[in-house]
Amino acid sequence: MIYTLGETLMDIIFDSKGHVSATPGGAMLNVSVSLARKKTAVSLISELGDDVTGFKINNFLKENGVNTEFVSIYPQSNTSLALAFLDENAKPTYNFYKTYPPKRFLNTNIDFTANDYLLFGSVYSLDEAIRPDIVKIVKAAKGRQAVVVYDPNIRHVHHLSNGILRKAVYENMALADIVKGSDEDFANIFGEGNPAFWKSKIIEINPQTMVIITLGQEGSIIYFQDKKITIPALMVNVKSTVGAGDAFSAGLLYKISQLNKSTGSITTDEWRKIINVATHWAASVCASKENYINPHQLAMLKLK
């Protein structure tokens, strides 16, 4: 089973031509839907209100094959919203409207096994109101030898406005078997630099982790066992970049789980294939206005 742990909300997307659309969103929801559309067993760990928005999101997850038994439903509460404004390059900026109740909780009673995977991250993983539950879940997965993947998804430096938040990011990295993020994320966390510099900073925190850095149109880099693999980006007609990084994470987990091997025993050639699949999943989402893959459209992008 693949578990994704993160925020769930409704994305209201405004493109550069003034068109508006609404779709269920949140990084980990995006990942879970992409995986489920490829018939992969996946569970979302998250929170929803019991309003119409929450009802529609919950139904959408079930219709796509995502297990929702670990989604907390808050009575008499509204579900959070995100407004995404796409520029001429289809890159979004966001306004968030969060409506959580005063007392929040996650379902922490999850029976992880060594065959499972857990993906967590984003600013949600730093939220002090829910962080104790997040840490408990991640440590439980780690204790059962599940593969833990962390995607910081820190798109603005002000998300690390105090030492407590920065410390939480470092703690998350220390718990991860794989740290995957964009050049933008790592520049916000560690300051301006280059992939080798960001990788060195992550390895200082967790010498055992693998590091994957996505570079937009420049492709991506994976560092593992003193090796470095560079994979080029796939050029497509970009309609929206919302969910592209999440699709990369979904493709990454999909291919790793198919191998059914420990991450430490995956060969260089296998890692190259894994990142190639992740790249194609991200490109597929960029070529659509959905936050998740469309298997038919994905099949049209030939793997190299």
MIDOSE-1310 file (N, C-alpha, C; in nm, 2 decimals, decimal comma, always signed):
residues 304
miyt	+0,08/-0,12/+0,00/+0,00/+0,00/+0,00/+0,09/+0,13/+0,00; +0,04/+0,22/-0,08/+0,11/+0,36/-0,07/+0,02/+0,45/+0,01; +0,07/+0,52/+0,11/+0,00/+0,61/+0,18/+0,05/+0,75/+0,15; -0,05/+0,85/+0,14/-0,01/+0,99/+0,12/-0,07/+1,07/+0,23
lget	+0,01/+1,15/+0,29/-0,03/+1,23/+0,41/-0,02/+1,38/+0,38; -0,14/+1,45/+0,38/-0,13/+1,59/+0,35/-0,27/+1,66/+0,34; -0,26/+1,78/+0,31/-0,38/+1,86/+0,31/-0,47/+1,83/+0,19; -0,60/+1,84/+0,21/-0,70/+1,83/+0,11/-0,79/+1,95/+0,10
lmdi	-0,81/+2,00/-0,02/-0,89/+2,12/-0,04/-0,95/+2,13/-0,18; -1,03/+2,23/-0,21/-1,08/+2,25/-0,34/-1,00/+2,36/-0,41; -0,94/+2,32/-0,53/-0,86/+2,42/-0,60/-0,96/+2,49/-0,70; -0,96/+2,62/-0,69/-1,03/+2,71/-0,79/-0,93/+2,77/-0,88
ifds	-0,92/+2,74/-1,00/-0,81/+2,78/-1,09/-0,85/+2,88/-1,19; -0,78/+2,99/-1,20/-0,80/+3,10/-1,29/-0,69/+3,10/-1,39; -0,72/+3,08/-1,52/-0,61/+3,08/-1,61/-0,58/+3,22/-1,66; -0,48/+3,24/-1,74/-0,44/+3,37/-1,79/-0,54/+3,44/-1,88
kghv	-0,64/+3,36/-1,93/-0,74/+3,41/-2,02/-0,87/+3,44/-1,95; -0,87/+3,42/-1,82/-0,99/+3,45/-1,74/-1,08/+3,33/-1,72; -1,05/+3,21/-1,77/-1,13/+3,09/-1,75/-1,11/+3,04/-1,61; -1,22/+2,99/-1,55/-1,22/+2,94/-1,41/-1,27/+2,80/-1,41
satp	-1,20/+2,72/-1,33/-1,24/+2,58/-1,31/-1,22/+2,54/-1,17; -1,29/+2,44/-1,12/-1,27/+2,39/-0,98/-1,24/+2,24/-0,98; -1,15/+2,20/-0,90/-1,11/+2,06/-0,89/-1,06/+2,03/-0,76; -1,08/+1,91/-0,70/-1,02/+1,87/-0,58/-0,87/+1,88/-0,59
ggam	-0,81/+1,93/-0,48/-0,66/+1,94/-0,48/-0,60/+1,92/-0,35; -0,47/+1,97/-0,34/-0,39/+1,94/-0,23/-0,28/+1,84/-0,28; -0,15/+1,86/-0,25/-0,05/+1,78/-0,31/-0,07/+1,63/-0,30; -0,10/+1,59/-0,18/-0,11/+1,44/-0,15/-0,24/+1,38/-0,21
lnvs	-0,34/+1,46/-0,22/-0,46/+1,42/-0,29/-0,43/+1,40/-0,44; -0,35/+1,49/-0,50/-0,31/+1,48/-0,64/-0,23/+1,35/-0,66; -0,14/+1,33/-0,57/-0,06/+1,21/-0,59/-0,15/+1,08/-0,58; -0,24/+1,08/-0,48/-0,32/+0,96/-0,46/-0,41/+0,93/-0,58
vsla	-0,47/+1,04/-0,64/-0,56/+1,02/-0,75/-0,48/+0,96/-0,87; -0,36/+1,02/-0,90/-0,28/+0,97/-1,01/-0,25/+0,82/-0,99; -0,21/+0,79/-0,87/-0,17/+0,65/-0,84/-0,29/+0,55/-0,86; -0,41/+0,60/-0,81/-0,53/+0,52/-0,81/-0,57/+0,50/-0,96
rkkt	-0,55/+0,60/-1,04/-0,59/+0,59/-1,18/-0,50/+0,49/-1,26; -0,39/+0,45/-1,20/-0,31/+0,34/-1,25/-0,32/+0,21/-1,18; -0,44/+0,21/-1,11/-0,48/+0,08/-1,04/-0,38/+0,04/-0,93; -0,33/+0,14/-0,86/-0,23/+0,12/-0,75/-0,31/+0,14/-0,62
avsl	-0,29/+0,05/-0,53/-0,35/+0,06/-0,39/-0,29/+0,18/-0,32; -0,38/+0,27/-0,29/-0,33/+0,40/-0,23/-0,44/+0,45/-0,13; -0,39/+0,50/-0,01/-0,48/+0,55/+0,09/-0,43/+0,70/+0,12; -0,53/+0,79/+0,13/-0,50/+0,93/+0,17/-0,53/+0,95/+0,32
isel	-0,43/+1,01/+0,38/-0,45/+1,05/+0,52/-0,46/+1,20/+0,53; -0,58/+1,25/+0,57/-0,61/+1,39/+0,55/-0,73/+1,43/+0,64; -0,78/+1,55/+0,61/-0,89/+1,61/+0,68/-0,99/+1,68/+0,59; -1,12/+1,67/+0,62/-1,22/+1,74/+0,54/-1,33/+1,79/+0,63
gddv	-1,40/+1,90/+0,59/-1,52/+1,94/+0,66/-1,64/+1,85/+0,61; -1,75/+1,86/+0,67/-1,87/+1,79/+0,63/-1,96/+1,87/+0,55; -1,91/+1,97/+0,48/-1,99/+2,06/+0,39/-2,00/+1,99/+0,25; -2,07/+2,06/+0,16/-2,09/+2,01/+0,03/-1,96/+1,99/-0,04
tgfk	-1,86/+2,09/-0,02/-1,73/+2,08/-0,08/-1,66/+1,95/-0,04; -1,66/+1,93/+0,09/-1,60/+1,80/+0,15/-1,67/+1,68/+0,09; -1,80/+1,68/+0,08/-1,87/+1,57/+0,03/-1,83/+1,54/-0,12; -1,82/+1,64/-0,20/-1,78/+1,63/-0,34/-1,64/+1,57/-0,35
innf	-1,55/+1,62/-0,26/-1,41/+1,57/-0,27/-1,40/+1,43/-0,23; -1,48/+1,39/-0,12/-1,47/+1,25/-0,08/-1,53/+1,16/-0,18; -1,64/+1,20/-0,25/-1,69/+1,12/-0,35/-1,60/+1,11/-0,47; -1,53/+1,22/-0,51/-1,43/+1,21/-0,61/-1,32/+1,11/-0,58
lken	-1,27/+1,12/-0,46/-1,16/+1,02/-0,42/-1,21/+0,88/-0,44; -1,33/+0,85/-0,39/-1,38/+0,71/-0,40/-1,40/+0,67/-0,54; -1,46/+0,76/-0,62/-1,48/+0,73/-0,76/-1,35/+0,70/-0,84; -1,24/+0,76/-0,79/-1,11/+0,73/-0,86/-1,04/+0,62/-0,80
gvnt	-1,09/+0,56/-0,69/-1,03/+0,44/-0,64/-0,94/+0,46/-0,52; -0,94/+0,58/-0,46/-0,86/+0,61/-0,35/-0,93/+0,57/-0,22; -0,85/+0,50/-0,13/-0,91/+0,46/+0,00/-0,92/+0,58/+0,09; -1,03/+0,61/+0,15/-1,05/+0,73/+0,23/-1,08/+0,70/+0,38
efvs	-1,05/+0,58/+0,42/-1,08/+0,54/+0,56/-1,00/+0,62/+0,66; -0,89/+0,68/+0,61/-0,80/+0,76/+0,70/-0,82/+0,91/+0,68; -0,93/+0,95/+0,62/-0,96/+1,09/+0,61/-1,05/+1,13/+0,72; -1,01/+1,22/+0,81/-1,09/+1,27/+0,92/-1,19/+1,37/+0,87
iypq	-1,32/+1,35/+0,91/-1,43/+1,44/+0,87/-1,47/+1,52/+0,99; -1,47/+1,65/+0,98/-1,50/+1,73/+1,10/-1,65/+1,78/+1,08; -1,73/+1,75/+1,19/-1,87/+1,79/+1,18/-1,89/+1,94/+1,19; -1,99/+1,99/+1,11/-2,02/+2,13/+1,11/-1,90/+2,22/+1,08
snts	-1,82/+2,17/+0,99/-1,70/+2,25/+0,95/-1,70/+2,26/+0,80; -1,63/+2,36/+0,75/-1,61/+2,39/+0,61/-1,48/+2,33/+0,56; -1,47/+2,29/+0,43/-1,35/+2,24/+0,37/-1,27/+2,36/+0,32; -1,14/+2,35/+0,33/-1,05/+2,46/+0,29/-1,05/+2,48/+0,13
lala	-1,02/+2,60/+0,09/-1,01/+2,63/-0,05/-0,88/+2,69/-0,09; -0,84/+2,67/-0,21/-0,72/+2,73/-0,27/-0,75/+2,80/-0,40; -0,72/+2,93/-0,41/-0,73/+3,00/-0,54/-0,60/+3,00/-0,61; -0,59/+2,94/-0,73/-0,47/+2,94/-0,81/-0,48/+3,03/-0,93
flde	-0,39/+3,12/-0,95/-0,39/+3,21/-1,06/-0,27/+3,18/-1,15; -0,30/+3,13/-1,27/-0,20/+3,09/-1,37/-0,15/+3,21/-1,45; -0,02/+3,23/-1,46/+0,04/+3,33/-1,54/+0,05/+3,29/-1,69; +0,11/+3,37/-1,78/+0,11/+3,33/-1,92/+0,19/+3,20/-1,94
nakp	+0,28/+3,16/-1,85/+0,35/+3,04/-1,86/+0,28/+2,92/-1,79; +0,16/+2,94/-1,75/+0,08/+2,84/-1,68/+0,13/+2,81/-1,54; +0,21/+2,90/-1,48/+0,27/+2,88/-1,35/+0,18/+2,94/-1,25; +0,14/+2,88/-1,14/+0,04/+2,93/-1,04/+0,10/+3,01/-0,93
tynf	+0,02/+3,11/-0,88/+0,04/+3,17/-0,75/-0,09/+3,14/-0,67; -0,08/+3,13/-0,54/-0,20/+3,08/-0,47/-0,24/+3,18/-0,36; -0,37/+3,18/-0,33/-0,43/+3,23/-0,21/-0,50/+3,12/-0,14; -0,48/+3,10/-0,01/-0,54/+2,99/+0,06/-0,64/+3,04/+0,16
ykty	-0,75/+2,97/+0,17/-0,86/+3,00/+0,27/-0,89/+2,87/+0,35; -0,82/+2,87/+0,47/-0,83/+2,75/+0,55/-0,93/+2,77/+0,66; -1,01/+2,66/+0,68/-1,12/+2,67/+0,77/-1,13/+2,55/+0,87; -1,01/+2,52/+0,93/-1,01/+2,41/+1,02/-1,08/+2,44/+1,15
ppkr	-1,13/+2,34/+1,22/-1,19/+2,37/+1,35/-1,08/+2,38/+1,45; -1,11/+2,43/+1,57/-1,01/+2,46/+1,68/-0,94/+2,33/+1,72; -1,01/+2,22/+1,72/-0,95/+2,09/+1,76/-0,94/+2,00/+1,64; -0,82/+1,96/+1,60/-0,80/+1,87/+1,48/-0,73/+1,74/+1,52
flnt	-0,75/+1,64/+1,44/-0,69/+1,51/+1,46/-0,67/+1,44/+1,33; -0,57/+1,35/+1,33/-0,56/+1,26/+1,22/-0,57/+1,12/+1,27; -0,61/+1,03/+1,18/-0,62/+0,89/+1,22/-0,48/+0,83/+1,22; -0,43/+0,81/+1,34/-0,29/+0,76/+1,35/-0,28/+0,61/+1,37
nidf	-0,39/+0,54/+1,37/-0,40/+0,39/+1,39/-0,38/+0,32/+1,26; -0,26/+0,32/+1,20/-0,24/+0,27/+1,07/-0,13/+0,15/+1,09; -0,17/+0,04/+1,04/-0,08/-0,08/+1,05/+0,01/-0,09/+0,93; +0,12/-0,01/+0,94/+0,22/-0,01/+0,83/+0,30/-0,15/+0,83
tand	+0,35/-0,18/+0,71/+0,43/-0,30/+0,70/+0,56/-0,26/+0,62; +0,66/-0,35/+0,61/+0,78/-0,32/+0,53/+0,75/-0,31/+0,38; +0,64/-0,35/+0,34/+0,60/-0,34/+0,20/+0,53/-0,21/+0,16; +0,51/-0,12/+0,26/+0,44/+0,00/+0,23/+0,53/+0,12/+0,20
yllf	+0,46/+0,23/+0,16/+0,53/+0,35/+0,13/+0,45/+0,47/+0,19; +0,52/+0,57/+0,24/+0,45/+0,68/+0,29/+0,51/+0,81/+0,23; +0,43/+0,89/+0,17/+0,47/+1,02/+0,12/+0,41/+1,13/+0,20; +0,49/+1,23/+0,25/+0,43/+1,34/+0,32/+0,51/+1,46/+0,29
gsvy	+0,46/+1,58/+0,33/+0,53/+1,70/+0,30/+0,44/+1,83/+0,29; +0,49/+1,93/+0,22/+0,43/+2,06/+0,20/+0,43/+2,13/+0,34; +0,38/+2,25/+0,33/+0,37/+2,34/+0,45/+0,28/+2,27/+0,55; +0,18/+2,19/+0,51/+0,09/+2,11/+0,59/+0,17/+2,03/+0,70
slde	+0,28/+1,98/+0,66/+0,36/+1,89/+0,75/+0,43/+1,97/+0,86; +0,42/+2,11/+0,85/+0,49/+2,19/+0,95/+0,38/+2,26/+1,04; +0,25/+2,23/+1,02/+0,15/+2,29/+1,09/+0,15/+2,25/+1,24; +0,17/+2,34/+1,33/+0,19/+2,30/+1,47/+0,06/+2,24/+1,53
airp	-0,06/+2,28/+1,47/-0,18/+2,22/+1,52/-0,20/+2,08/+1,50; -0,13/+2,02/+1,40/-0,15/+1,88/+1,36/-0,02/+1,81/+1,36; +0,09/+1,88/+1,38/+0,22/+1,82/+1,36/+0,25/+1,70/+1,46; +0,20/+1,70/+1,58/+0,22/+1,58/+1,66/+0,17/+1,45/+1,60
divk	+0,05/+1,46/+1,54/-0,01/+1,34/+1,47/+0,08/+1,30/+1,35; +0,12/+1,41/+1,28/+0,20/+1,38/+1,16/+0,33/+1,31/+1,19; +0,40/+1,36/+1,29/+0,53/+1,29/+1,34/+0,50/+1,15/+1,39; +0,39/+1,13/+1,46/+0,36/+1,00/+1,51/+0,34/+0,90/+1,39
ivka	+0,27/+0,94/+1,29/+0,24/+0,86/+1,17/+0,37/+0,83/+1,10; +0,46/+0,93/+1,08/+0,58/+0,91/+1,00/+0,67/+0,82/+1,08; +0,68/+0,84/+1,21/+0,77/+0,75/+1,29/+0,72/+0,61/+1,30; +0,59/+0,59/+1,29/+0,53/+0,46/+1,29/+0,56/+0,39/+1,16
akgr	+0,56/+0,46/+1,05/+0,59/+0,40/+0,92/+0,74/+0,36/+0,92; +0,82/+0,45/+0,97/+0,97/+0,43/+0,98/+1,00/+0,31/+1,06; +0,93/+0,30/+1,18/+0,96/+0,19/+1,27/+0,92/+0,05/+1,21; +0,83/+0,05/+1,11/+0,79/-0,07/+1,05/+0,86/-0,10/+0,92
qavv	+0,97/-0,02/+0,89/+1,05/-0,03/+0,77/+0,98/+0,00/+0,64; +0,87/+0,08/+0,65/+0,81/+0,13/+0,53/+0,90/+0,23/+0,47; +0,90/+0,25/+0,34/+0,98/+0,36/+0,27/+0,91/+0,49/+0,29; +0,98/+0,59/+0,35/+0,93/+0,72/+0,37/+0,99/+0,82/+0,28
vydp	+0,90/+0,89/+0,21/+0,94/+0,99/+0,11/+0,89/+1,13/+0,16; +0,98/+1,23/+0,15/+0,94/+1,37/+0,20/+0,96/+1,46/+0,08; +0,85/+1,54/+0,05/+0,86/+1,65/-0,05/+0,83/+1,78/+0,03; +0,93/+1,86/+0,05/+0,91/+1,98/+0,13/+0,81/+2,08/+0,07
nirh	+0,81/+2,10/-0,06/+0,72/+2,18/-0,13/+0,71/+2,32/-0,07; +0,82/+2,38/-0,04/+0,83/+2,51/+0,02/+0,85/+2,62/-0,09; +0,74/+2,68/-0,13/+0,74/+2,76/-0,25/+0,77/+2,91/-0,22; +0,77/+2,94/-0,09/+0,79/+3,08/-0,05/+0,88/+3,08/+0,08
vhhl	+0,98/+3,16/+0,08/+1,07/+3,16/+0,20/+1,00/+3,20/+0,32; +0,89/+3,28/+0,31/+0,82/+3,32/+0,43/+0,75/+3,20/+0,50; +0,74/+3,09/+0,43/+0,68/+2,97/+0,49/+0,77/+2,91/+0,60; +0,90/+2,96/+0,60/+0,99/+2,93/+0,71/+1,03/+3,05/+0,79
sngi	+0,93/+3,12/+0,83/+0,94/+3,25/+0,89/+1,00/+3,25/+1,04; +1,01/+3,13/+1,09/+1,07/+3,12/+1,23/+1,15/+2,99/+1,24; +1,22/+2,99/+1,35/+1,31/+2,87/+1,37/+1,24/+2,74/+1,39; +1,12/+2,75/+1,45/+1,04/+2,63/+1,47/+1,00/+2,56/+1,34
lrka	+0,96/+2,64/+1,24/+0,92/+2,58/+1,11/+1,04/+2,52/+1,04; +1,15/+2,59/+1,05/+1,28/+2,54/+0,98/+1,32/+2,41/+1,05; +1,32/+2,41/+1,18/+1,35/+2,29/+1,25/+1,26/+2,17/+1,21; +1,14/+2,20/+1,19/+1,04/+2,09/+1,15/+1,08/+2,04/+1,01
vyen	+1,12/+2,12/+0,92/+1,17/+2,08/+0,79/+1,29/+1,99/+0,80; +1,38/+2,02/+0,88/+1,50/+1,94/+0,90/+1,47/+1,81/+0,97; +1,37/+1,81/+1,06/+1,33/+1,69/+1,13/+1,26/+1,59/+1,02; +1,18/+1,65/+0,93/+1,12/+1,57/+0,83/+1,23/+1,51/+0,74
mala	+1,33/+1,59/+0,70/+1,43/+1,53/+0,62/+1,51/+1,42/+0,69; +1,53/+1,43/+0,82/+1,60/+1,33/+0,89/+1,52/+1,20/+0,90; +1,39/+1,20/+0,88/+1,31/+1,08/+0,89/+1,29/+1,01/+0,75; +1,33/+1,08/+0,65/+1,30/+1,03/+0,51/+1,41/+0,94/+0,45
divk	+1,36/+0,84/+0,38/+1,45/+0,75/+0,30/+1,48/+0,82/+0,17; +1,39/+0,90/+0,12/+1,40/+0,98/+0,00/+1,35/+1,12/+0,02; +1,44/+1,22/-0,01/+1,39/+1,36/-0,01/+1,38/+1,41/-0,15; +1,26/+1,44/-0,19/+1,24/+1,49/-0,33/+1,18/+1,63/-0,33
gsde	+1,24/+1,72/-0,40/+1,19/+1,85/-0,41/+1,24/+1,93/-0,53; +1,19/+2,05/-0,55/+1,23/+2,13/-0,67/+1,35/+2,22/-0,63; +1,41/+2,27/-0,73/+1,52/+2,37/-0,71/+1,46/+2,49/-0,63; +1,34/+2,53/-0,66/+1,27/+2,64/-0,59/+1,26/+2,61/-0,44
dfan	+1,21/+2,48/-0,41/+1,20/+2,44/-0,27/+1,33/+2,46/-0,19; +1,44/+2,40/-0,25/+1,57/+2,39/-0,18/+1,63/+2,53/-0,17; +1,61/+2,62/-0,27/+1,66/+2,75/-0,26/+1,59/+2,83/-0,14; +1,46/+2,80/-0,12/+1,39/+2,87/-0,01/+1,44/+2,81/+0,12
ifge	+1,47/+2,69/+0,13/+1,51/+2,62/+0,25/+1,66/+2,66/+0,29; +1,75/+2,64/+0,19/+1,89/+2,65/+0,22/+1,96/+2,78/+0,16; +1,89/+2,86/+0,08/+1,94/+2,98/+0,02/+1,99/+2,94/-0,12; +2,02/+3,05/-0,20/+2,06/+3,03/-0,34/+2,18/+2,94/-0,35
gnpa	+2,19/+2,86/-0,45/+2,30/+2,77/-0,47/+2,28/+2,69/-0,60; +2,32/+2,56/-0,59/+2,31/+2,47/-0,70/+2,27/+2,34/-0,65; +2,23/+2,24/-0,74/+2,19/+2,11/-0,68/+2,30/+2,04/-0,60; +2,42/+2,05/-0,63/+2,53/+1,99/-0,55/+2,53/+2,05/-0,41
fwks	+2,51/+2,18/-0,40/+2,51/+2,25/-0,27/+2,39/+2,20/-0,19; +2,27/+2,20/-0,25/+2,15/+2,16/-0,18/+2,16/+2,02/-0,13; +2,22/+1,93/-0,22/+2,23/+1,79/-0,18/+2,32/+1,78/-0,06; +2,43/+1,86/-0,06/+2,53/+1,85/+0,05/+2,46/+1,89/+0,18
kiie	+2,37/+1,99/+0,18/+2,30/+2,04/+0,30/+2,21/+1,93/+0,35; +2,14/+1,86/+0,26/+2,05/+1,76/+0,30/+2,12/+1,64/+0,36; +2,24/+1,60/+0,30/+2,31/+1,49/+0,35/+2,37/+1,52/+0,48; +2,40/+1,64/+0,51/+2,44/+1,68/+0,65/+2,33/+1,65/+0,75
inpq	+2,21/+1,66/+0,71/+2,10/+1,63/+0,80/+2,07/+1,48/+0,81; +2,08/+1,42/+0,69/+2,05/+1,27/+0,69/+2,14/+1,21/+0,59; +2,25/+1,15/+0,64/+2,35/+1,09/+0,55/+2,30/+0,97/+0,47; +2,19/+0,91/+0,51/+2,15/+0,79/+0,45/+2,04/+0,81/+0,34
tmvi	+1,99/+0,93/+0,33/+1,88/+0,96/+0,24/+1,92/+0,97/+0,09; +1,83/+0,94/+0,00/+1,85/+0,97/-0,14/+1,79/+1,10/-0,17; +1,85/+1,18/-0,26/+1,80/+1,31/-0,29/+1,76/+1,32/-0,44; +1,64/+1,37/-0,46/+1,60/+1,40/-0,60/+1,56/+1,54/-0,61
itlg	+1,61/+1,61/-0,71/+1,59/+1,75/-0,73/+1,53/+1,77/-0,87; +1,41/+1,83/-0,88/+1,35/+1,86/-1,00/+1,39/+2,00/-1,04; +1,42/+2,02/-1,17/+1,47/+2,15/-1,22/+1,38/+2,21/-1,33; +1,26/+2,18/-1,33/+1,17/+2,24/-1,43/+1,21/+2,19/-1,57
qegs	+1,23/+2,29/-1,66/+1,26/+2,26/-1,80/+1,40/+2,20/-1,81; +1,48/+2,20/-1,70/+1,61/+2,15/-1,71/+1,62/+2,00/-1,67; +1,50/+1,94/-1,64/+1,50/+1,80/-1,60/+1,51/+1,78/-1,45; +1,58/+1,67/-1,41/+1,59/+1,63/-1,27/+1,72/+1,56/-1,25
iiyf	+1,76/+1,56/-1,12/+1,88/+1,49/-1,08/+1,85/+1,41/-0,96; +1,91/+1,29/-0,96/+1,90/+1,20/-0,84/+2,04/+1,17/-0,79; +2,06/+1,19/-0,66/+2,19/+1,15/-0,59/+2,17/+1,03/-0,50; +2,25/+0,93/-0,52/+2,24/+0,81/-0,43/+2,37/+0,73/-0,44
qdkk	+2,41/+0,68/-0,32/+2,53/+0,60/-0,31/+2,65/+0,67/-0,39; +2,67/+0,79/-0,36/+2,78/+0,87/-0,43/+2,77/+0,87/-0,58; +2,65/+0,84/-0,63/+2,62/+0,85/-0,78/+2,53/+0,97/-0,81; +2,53/+1,01/-0,93/+2,45/+1,12/-0,98/+2,39/+1,08/-1,11
itip	+2,26/+1,09/-1,13/+2,19/+1,06/-1,25/+2,11/+1,19/-1,29; +2,13/+1,23/-1,42/+2,05/+1,35/-1,47/+1,96/+1,30/-1,58; +1,83/+1,34/-1,56/+1,73/+1,30/-1,66/+1,67/+1,43/-1,72; +1,67/+1,44/-1,86/+1,61/+1,56/-1,92/+1,46/+1,57/-1,90
almv	+1,41/+1,69/-1,91/+1,27/+1,71/-1,91/+1,21/+1,67/-2,04; +1,08/+1,65/-2,04/+1,00/+1,62/-2,16/+0,92/+1,74/-2,20; +0,94/+1,78/-2,33/+0,88/+1,91/-2,37/+0,74/+1,88/-2,42; +0,64/+1,95/-2,37/+0,50/+1,93/-2,41/+0,44/+2,07/-2,42
nvks	+0,32/+2,08/-2,48/+0,24/+2,20/-2,48/+0,18/+2,22/-2,34; +0,24/+2,31/-2,26/+0,19/+2,33/-2,12/+0,06/+2,41/-2,11; -0,04/+2,34/-2,05/-0,17/+2,41/-2,02/-0,18/+2,45/-1,88; -0,11/+2,38/-1,78/-0,11/+2,41/-1,64/+0,00/+2,33/-1,58
tvga	+0,07/+2,40/-1,49/+0,17/+2,33/-1,41/+0,13/+2,29/-1,27; +0,00/+2,32/-1,24/-0,06/+2,28/-1,11/-0,06/+2,12/-1,11; +0,00/+2,07/-1,00/+0,01/+1,92/-0,98/+0,12/+1,85/-1,06; +0,20/+1,93/-1,13/+0,31/+1,86/-1,20/+0,41/+1,79/-1,11
gdaf	+0,45/+1,86/-1,01/+0,55/+1,80/-0,91/+0,48/+1,69/-0,84; +0,35/+1,69/-0,81/+0,28/+1,58/-0,75/+0,28/+1,46/-0,84; +0,26/+1,48/-0,97/+0,26/+1,37/-1,06/+0,39/+1,31/-1,07; +0,50/+1,39/-1,06/+0,64/+1,33/-1,05/+0,65/+1,24/-0,93
sagl	+0,60/+1,29/-0,82/+0,61/+1,20/-0,70/+0,53/+1,07/-0,72; +0,41/+1,09/-0,78/+0,33/+0,97/-0,80/+0,39/+0,87/-0,89; +0,45/+0,92/-1,00/+0,53/+0,83/-1,09/+0,64/+0,76/-1,03; +0,71/+0,84/-0,94/+0,83/+0,79/-0,87/+0,78/+0,67/-0,78
lyki	+0,68/+0,69/-0,70/+0,63/+0,58/-0,61/+0,57/+0,47/-0,69; +0,50/+0,49/-0,80/+0,45/+0,39/-0,88/+0,56/+0,29/-0,93; +0,66/+0,35/-0,98/+0,76/+0,26/-1,04/+0,85/+0,19/-0,93; +0,88/+0,26/-0,82/+0,95/+0,20/-0,71/+0,87/+0,08/-0,65
sqln	+0,74/+0,10/-0,63/+0,66/+0,00/-0,57/+0,65/-0,12/-0,67; +0,65/-0,10/-0,80/+0,65/-0,21/-0,89/+0,77/-0,30/-0,88; +0,89/-0,24/-0,85/+1,01/-0,32/-0,84/+1,01/-0,41/-0,72; +0,94/-0,37/-0,62/+0,93/-0,45/-0,50/+1,07/-0,49/-0,44
kstg	+1,15/-0,38/-0,43/+1,29/-0,40/-0,38/+1,31/-0,29/-0,28; +1,41/-0,31/-0,19/+1,45/-0,20/-0,10/+1,51/-0,09/-0,18; +1,50/+0,03/-0,14/+1,56/+0,14/-0,22/+1,71/+0,13/-0,23; +1,77/+0,07/-0,13/+1,91/+0,06/-0,13/+1,97/-0,04/-0,23
sitt	+1,88/-0,13/-0,27/+1,92/-0,23/-0,37/+1,88/-0,20/-0,51; +1,82/-0,08/-0,53/+1,78/-0,04/-0,67/+1,91/+0,00/-0,75; +1,92/-0,05/-0,87/+2,04/-0,03/-0,95/+2,04/+0,11/-1,02; +2,15/+0,15/-1,07/+2,15/+0,28/-1,14/+2,06/+0,28/-1,26
dewr	+2,06/+0,17/-1,34/+1,97/+0,16/-1,45/+1,82/+0,16/-1,41; +1,79/+0,10/-1,30/+1,65/+0,10/-1,25/+1,61/+0,24/-1,20; +1,71/+0,31/-1,14/+1,68/+0,45/-1,10/+1,65/+0,54/-1,22; +1,73/+0,52/-1,32/+1,71/+0,59/-1,44/+1,57/+0,57/-1,50
kiin	+1,52/+0,45/-1,50/+1,39/+0,42/-1,55/+1,28/+0,48/-1,46; +1,31/+0,47/-1,33/+1,21/+0,53/-1,23/+1,19/+0,68/-1,25; +1,30/+0,75/-1,27/+1,29/+0,90/-1,28/+1,24/+0,93/-1,42; +1,26/+0,84/-1,52/+1,21/+0,87/-1,65/+1,05/+0,85/-1,65
vath	+1,00/+0,75/-1,58/+0,86/+0,74/-1,56/+0,80/+0,86/-1,49; +0,86/+0,90/-1,38/+0,82/+1,02/-1,30/+0,81/+1,14/-1,39; +0,91/+1,16/-1,48/+0,92/+1,28/-1,57/+0,80/+1,27/-1,67; +0,77/+1,16/-1,72/+0,66/+1,14/-1,81/+0,52/+1,17/-1,74
waas	+0,51/+1,13/-1,62/+0,38/+1,16/-1,55/+0,37/+1,31/-1,52; +0,48/+1,37/-1,49/+0,47/+1,52/-1,47/+0,44/+1,59/-1,60; +0,50/+1,55/-1,71/+0,47/+1,61/-1,84/+0,33/+1,59/-1,88; +0,27/+1,47/-1,85/+0,13/+1,44/-1,88/+0,04/+1,54/-1,82
vcas	+0,07/+1,57/-1,69/-0,02/+1,66/-1,61/+0,00/+1,81/-1,67; +0,12/+1,84/-1,70/+0,14/+1,98/-1,76/+0,07/+2,00/-1,89; +0,04/+1,89/-1,96/-0,03/+1,90/-2,09/-0,18/+1,90/-2,08; -0,23/+1,89/-1,95/-0,37/+1,89/-1,93/-0,41/+2,00/-1,83
keny	-0,53/+2,02/-1,80/-0,58/+2,11/-1,70/-0,62/+2,04/-1,57; -0,59/+1,91/-1,56/-0,62/+1,84/-1,44/-0,49/+1,84/-1,35; -0,52/+1,81/-1,23/-0,40/+1,81/-1,13/-0,34/+1,66/-1,12; -0,39/+1,57/-1,20/-0,36/+1,43/-1,19/-0,35/+1,37/-1,33
inph	-0,28/+1,26/-1,34/-0,26/+1,20/-1,47/-0,40/+1,15/-1,53; -0,40/+1,14/-1,66/-0,50/+1,08/-1,74/-0,43/+0,96/-1,81; -0,46/+0,83/-1,77/-0,39/+0,72/-1,82/-0,38/+0,71/-1,97; -0,50/+0,75/-2,04/-0,50/+0,75/-2,19/-0,40/+0,85/-2,24
qlam	-0,40/+0,97/-2,19/-0,31/+1,07/-2,24/-0,17/+1,03/-2,20; -0,14/+0,97/-2,09/-0,01/+0,93/-2,05/+0,05/+0,83/-2,14; -0,04/+0,74/-2,19/+0,01/+0,63/-2,28/+0,05/+0,69/-2,42; +0,01/+0,81/-2,45/+0,05/+0,88/-2,57/+0,19/+0,94/-2,57
lklk	+0,24/+0,95/-2,44/+0,38/+1,00/-2,43/+0,47/+0,88/-2,42; +0,55/+0,86/-2,52/+0,63/+0,74/-2,53/+0,75/+0,75/-2,43; +0,77/+0,64/-2,36/+0,89/+0,64/-2,27/+1,01/+0,61/-2,36; +1,12/+0,68/-2,32/+1,25/+0,66/-2,39/+1,32/+0,54/-2,34
